[in-house]
Amino acid sequence: MNSAFRLILDGAPLIAIHKARYYKRKDGLALGPGPFVTGLEYAADTKATVVGKPEKTFFLEALRDLGCSPEEAVMIGDDARDDVGGAQNAGMLGILVRTGKYRQGDEGKINPLPYLTCDGFPQAVEHIIENLL
């Protein structure tokens, strides 16, 4: 961290793949890059360029590659802020699943709320097939 901090102070840009707070490993939840990026931003008095979720550009570029508009797309994810919130900010529908890194109450941590919250991926897909196609 100190090496990165010093490089930033010397003019290197701070570029982050994403700022997730945590992720799930086999042994439980672990800190993601977000706390470290935020610490570097604070210490070096700079702002990171985030190139992944939850940035709107990330979602729009993925959709552009697919030839799809945000109104035609649905994001299914286990991270309310980065997956669902990011997708919804890009104009997509977001479905939160209670699997992976989901924690009780995550659906209430974003505004707007998820379009839908499901127990798992199969239920989300079933909803899409039955209600959105």
C-alpha positions in Angstrom: 0.0 0.0 0.0 2.8 2.4 0.8 4.4 1.8 -2.6 1.2 2.5 -4.3 0.7 5.6 -2.1 4.1 7.0 -3.0 3.6 6.3 -6.7 0.3 8.3 -6.6 2.0 11.1 -4.8 4.6 11.2 -7.6 1.9 11.6 -10.2 0.8 8.1 -11.1 -3.0 7.8 -11.7 -5.1 5.7 -9.4 -7.1 3.3 -11.5 -9.4 0.7 -9.9 -11.1 -2.3 -11.6 -13.9 -1.7 -9.1 -14.5 -0.6 -5.5 -16.4 -3.6 -4.1 -16.5 -3.5 -0.3 -16.1 -7.3 0.0 -16.4 -10.6 -1.8 -17.1 -14.1 -0.9 -14.4 -16.8 -0.6 -14.7 -20.4 0.5 -13.7 -19.4 4.0 -16.2 -16.5 4.2 -16.4 -12.8 3.3 -13.1 -11.0 2.6 -12.3 -7.3 2.0 -12.5 -6.3 -1.7 -10.5 -3.6 -3.4 -12.9 -0.8 -2.3 -11.5 -0.2 1.2 -7.9 -0.1 -0.2 -8.8 2.2 -3.1 -10.7 4.5 -0.7 -7.8 4.5 1.7 -5.4 5.5 -1.2 -7.8 8.2 -2.4 -8.0 9.7 1.1 -4.3 9.5 1.8 -3.1 10.8 -1.5 -6.0 13.4 -1.8 -7.0 12.1 -5.2 -9.9 10.3 -6.9 -9.6 6.9 -8.5 -10.8 6.3 -12.0 -13.0 3.2 -11.6 -13.3 1.2 -14.8 -15.6 -1.6 -13.6 -18.8 -2.0 -11.6 -20.7 0.0 -10.5 -19.7 2.6 -13.1 -22.4 3.4 -15.6 -19.8 3.3 -18.5 -19.0 -0.3 -17.6 -22.6 -1.4 -18.1 -23.2 0.7 -21.2 -20.1 -0.6 -22.9 -21.0 -4.2 -22.2 -24.5 -3.6 -23.6 -23.0 -1.8 -26.7 -20.8 -4.8 -27.4 -24.0 -7.0 -27.3 -26.0 -4.5 -29.4 -28.5 -4.1 -26.6 -30.1 -1.0 -25.0 -30.4 -0.7 -21.2 -34.1 -0.9 -21.5 -33.8 -4.4 -23.0 -31.4 -5.7 -20.4 -31.6 -7.2 -16.9 -28.8 -7.6 -14.4 -28.9 -10.4 -12.0 -26.4 -10.1 -9.1 -25.6 -10.8 -5.5 -24.2 -7.3 -4.8 -26.9 -4.7 -4.2 -24.6 -1.7 -4.8 -22.2 -2.8 -7.5 -24.3 -5.2 -9.5 -27.9 -4.1 -9.1 -27.4 -0.4 -8.2 -24.9 0.1 -11.0 -27.1 -1.6 -13.6 -30.1 0.4 -12.5 -28.2 3.6 -12.7 -27.4 2.7 -16.3 -31.1 2.3 -17.1 -31.3 -1.5 -16.8 -33.6 -3.5 -14.5 -31.7 -5.1 -11.5 -32.6 -8.3 -9.8 -30.8 -9.0 -6.5 -30.3 -12.7 -5.6 -30.0 -13.9 -2.0 -26.9 -16.0 -2.8 -23.1 -15.5 -2.8 -22.2 -12.4 -0.9 -25.8 -11.2 -0.3 -26.4 -10.2 3.3 -29.8 -9.8 5.0 -31.1 -6.3 4.3 -28.9 -5.5 1.3 -31.9 -4.8 -0.8 -32.6 -1.7 1.3 -29.2 -0.2 0.9 -29.7 1.2 -2.6 -32.0 3.7 -4.1 -33.9 2.9 -6.2 -34.6 -0.4 -4.6 -33.9 -3.5 -6.7 -36.6 -4.2 -9.3 -36.9 -7.6 -7.7 -35.2 -9.7 -5.0 -35.1 -13.5 -5.5 -33.8 -16.5 -3.5 -31.5 -17.5 -6.3 -30.5 -17.3 -10.0 -33.1 -19.9 -11.2 -36.0 -17.9 -9.7 -34.7 -14.7 -11.3 -34.5 -16.3 -14.7 -37.9 -17.8 -14.3 -39.3 -14.3 -13.5 -37.7 -12.9 -16.6 -39.1 -15.6 -18.8 -42.6 -15.4 -17.4 -42.9 -11.6 -17.0 -40.4 -9.7 -19.1 -40.1 -11.6 -22.4 
